Amino acid sequence: MSTLNEKLVAFCHEQASLYPPLKNDYLTMADLFTKKLWHQLTQKIYEFVLSEGNSVNDSFVVLYNNFIVNFESRLNQLKLAQIICQIANTQKDLAESAHLVQSSIEKSARFGPEPSLLLRSELGLINLKRGLFGDLKDQIKADKYALEELENIADTAVFSSYYLLATEYYKCFGPAEKFYSNALSYLAYTPLETLNKDRQLQLATDISISAITAEGVFNFGEVVNTSAVKALESTGKSWLGQLLHSFNKGDIDAFNVITKVHQEEMSEQPILVARADFIKEKLLLMSLINMIFEIPSDKRDVHFKDIARNTRLPIEQVEYLIMKAMSLGLMRGSMDEVNQVLHVSWVKPRVLDQNQISHIEARVSGWKNSVMEAHNYMENLTPELFG
């Protein structure tokens, strides 16, 4: 055994003596290193640093500087990048965390594109916490293109790290629509159970509020079906989930009940108070779109009076609501202002919940029955064609 190898094994034994509860972990790392089982050693170190309870003072940094750094080129480079990020997260001094990650990024030629992108995202998160925002927006934009090039080969951890940075950046600087889309992408690559309960609740709260207040978000089906929103259930913020469902259905009565019952809780969310008028208009638009959606496509000539009744609006305000929906690209069609009829040719596609899918199923079943009736009618009229 070379002198360096002896020193590395001795280091593990020293750490085992210093931290008796972690003795088996350090001895296992020494054994795997001696046997040159690099894959198993990579996995062992990753699992070890993943548990923050294993970190005592700066023991993770000591482990990296005195042990891992000596053979890191032999480890799986993506896992190594994740190990470095996890170690950086245990450091109390953000400047030191940034230095650790930055020094690793400088080895990007060895790391390759995936680990480098993950490390850049982690450095961005650290700098965001430090208040160093300078180049973050440009970095997020540039790394988006890099991510798209890796779309079919990159590990989910790379996507998760990137979208976490984008989520946190747009949470700080807006717009809400950007935060919303990146947060949903982050959840798509990040199992909810890997986040602690407080983080789950905070993320669900932020996503819910951004969905309600963002100007370009009208597809509530994609958020009400997420596991994050379900995390609101049985919490003091379950009303937010109920509010999202009322928007998804365009249910004005349900919205009014929720806002009345939870008026105090809503007043504690400044953005909901500041955007109150916009939120009401958005609900009216969702009510209109949901109403049109539930009408068969061959019967979408809708009277203004029916829209007024469904949206609880005075009939003289219906025309403005229709024009607003069309200007936002939520539907297409034309208005007969003389007869006060809306002719709808297209409604923007949306993600459906289970109830809306059942509604579509019923319509398809009705269409099938109509086709069969037409078939039977033609068969009786012209038996020689169907003989």
Secondary structure as the mmCIF struct_conf table of DSSP 4:
data_model
#
loop_
_struct_conf.conf_type_id
_struct_conf.id
_struct_conf.beg_label_comp_id
_struct_conf.beg_label_asym_id
_struct_conf.beg_label_seq_id
_struct_conf.end_label_comp_id
_struct_conf.end_label_asym_id
_struct_conf.end_label_seq_id
HELX_RH_AL_P HELX_RH_AL_P1 THR A 3 LEU A 18
HELX_RH_3T_P HELX_RH_3T_P1 PRO A 20 LEU A 22
HELX_RH_AL_P HELX_RH_AL_P2 LYS A 23 THR A 34
TURN_TY1_P TURN_TY1_P1 LYS A 35 LYS A 36
HELX_RH_AL_P HELX_RH_AL_P3 TRP A 38 LEU A 50
HELX_RH_3T_P HELX_RH_3T_P2 GLU A 52 ASN A 54
TURN_TY1_P TURN_TY1_P2 ASN A 57 ASP A 58
HELX_RH_AL_P HELX_RH_AL_P4 SER A 59 ASN A 66
TURN_TY1_P TURN_TY1_P3 PHE A 67 PHE A 67
HELX_RH_3T_P HELX_RH_3T_P3 ILE A 68 ASN A 70
TURN_TY1_P TURN_TY1_P4 PHE A 71 PHE A 71
HELX_RH_3T_P HELX_RH_3T_P4 GLU A 72 ARG A 74
BEND BEND1 LEU A 75 LEU A 75
HELX_RH_AL_P HELX_RH_AL_P5 GLN A 77 THR A 90
BEND BEND2 LYS A 92 LYS A 92
HELX_RH_AL_P HELX_RH_AL_P6 LEU A 94 ILE A 105
TURN_TY1_P TURN_TY1_P5 GLU A 106 LYS A 107
HELX_RH_AL_P HELX_RH_AL_P7 SER A 108 PHE A 111
HELX_RH_AL_P HELX_RH_AL_P8 PRO A 113 ARG A 130
TURN_TY1_P TURN_TY1_P6 GLY A 131 GLY A 131
TURN_TY1_P TURN_TY1_P7 GLY A 134 ASP A 135
HELX_RH_AL_P HELX_RH_AL_P9 LEU A 136 GLU A 149
TURN_TY1_P TURN_TY1_P8 LEU A 150 ILE A 153
BEND BEND3 ALA A 154 ALA A 154
HELX_RH_AL_P HELX_RH_AL_P10 THR A 156 PHE A 173
HELX_RH_AL_P HELX_RH_AL_P11 ALA A 176 TYR A 189
BEND BEND4 THR A 190 THR A 190
HELX_RH_3T_P HELX_RH_3T_P5 LEU A 192 THR A 194
BEND BEND5 LEU A 195 LEU A 195
HELX_RH_AL_P HELX_RH_AL_P12 LYS A 197 THR A 213
TURN_TY1_P TURN_TY1_P9 GLU A 215 GLY A 216
TURN_TY1_P TURN_TY1_P10 PHE A 220 PHE A 220
HELX_RH_AL_P HELX_RH_AL_P13 GLY A 221 VAL A 224
TURN_TY1_P TURN_TY1_P11 ASN A 225 ASN A 225
BEND BEND6 THR A 226 THR A 226
HELX_RH_AL_P HELX_RH_AL_P14 SER A 227 LYS A 230
TURN_TY1_P TURN_TY1_P12 ALA A 231 SER A 234
BEND BEND7 THR A 235 THR A 235
TURN_TY1_P TURN_TY1_P13 GLY A 236 LYS A 237
HELX_RH_AL_P HELX_RH_AL_P15 SER A 238 LYS A 249
TURN_TY1_P TURN_TY1_P14 GLY A 250 GLY A 250
HELX_RH_AL_P HELX_RH_AL_P16 ILE A 252 VAL A 261
TURN_TY1_P TURN_TY1_P15 HIS A 262 HIS A 262
HELX_RH_AL_P HELX_RH_AL_P17 GLN A 263 SER A 267
TURN_TY1_P TURN_TY1_P16 GLU A 268 GLU A 268
HELX_RH_AL_P HELX_RH_AL_P18 PRO A 270 ALA A 274
TURN_TY1_P TURN_TY1_P17 ARG A 275 ARG A 275
HELX_RH_AL_P HELX_RH_AL_P19 ALA A 276 PHE A 293
TURN_TY1_P TURN_TY1_P18 GLU A 294 GLU A 294
BEND BEND8 ILE A 295 ILE A 295
HELX_RH_3T_P HELX_RH_3T_P6 SER A 297 LYS A 299
STRN STRN1 ASP A 301 HIS A 303
HELX_RH_AL_P HELX_RH_AL_P20 PHE A 304 THR A 311
TURN_TY1_P TURN_TY1_P19 ARG A 312 ARG A 312
HELX_RH_3T_P HELX_RH_3T_P7 ILE A 315 GLN A 317
HELX_RH_AL_P HELX_RH_AL_P21 VAL A 318 SER A 327
TURN_TY1_P TURN_TY1_P20 LEU A 328 GLY A 329
BEND BEND9 LEU A 330 LEU A 330
STRN STRN2 MET A 331 ASP A 336
TURN_TY1_P TURN_TY1_P21 GLU A 337 GLN A 340
STRN STRN3 VAL A 341 VAL A 347
HELX_RH_AL_P HELX_RH_AL_P22 GLN A 354 LEU A 381
HELX_RH_AL_P HELX_RH_AL_P23 PRO A 383 PHE A 386
#
